[in-house]
């Protein structure tokens, strides 16, 4: 039996699904996330419709979602994901660096928006923020 003055805590990794049709982006994002013990990539998806199906099945904690996707764009995918996996936090990860585009994405109910060019600095901070219930906006959009 452990001593009473030690607090035992079970840490579970945040389950992340990456949705992007660029293999290069997926590799870079997964490489970055693997360096954080509290983050676990559970699925990589390259298609909007498949993202909705996987979100319903997997129920990830966080979904990193691109806007430009085949079969169903990220904006519509986010709306559908909210219906099938309402507890998953959506963090858009997009090349679009306009405030208007970010607002449109956030109007889907997404928790945050990271510009791909800011990902090295903002992505993990964004994941942590949205999982704590705080909205997140990429630093270049402030």
C-alpha positions, 0 to 999 in steps of 0.5 A: 500500500502506498504511503498516504502522503503520496498522491497517485494519479493516472494520466491518460493521454489526450486522444487526437485525430488529425484530418488533412489531405496532405501527407507532408502536413500529417507527418509533420503534425504527428512528429510534433505531437509524438514529442509530447507524452500527454498527446496520442494520435489515434487516427489520421484521416485525409477526407471530410466524410471519413473524418465524420465517420471516424469521429463518431466511432473513435470519439477523440478528445481533439480533432485537428481539422483542415478546411480544404478536404476532398468529399466534404470540406472542413467547415461542413465536416465540423458541423456534422462532427458536432452532431455525432461526437459532441464532446470532441473539441475541434481545432482547425489547422488551416493554411488560411490566415484571414480573420474572416476565414477563422471566424467562419470556421469558429462559427461551426462551434469549433473551439479554436483555429491555428494557422499552419505557418504558426503550428510549430509555436501554437498547435500544442498550446491550442490543443491544451487550451481547447481541452481546458475549455478555453477558445484558442486563436493562432498568434498571427491572427490577433 
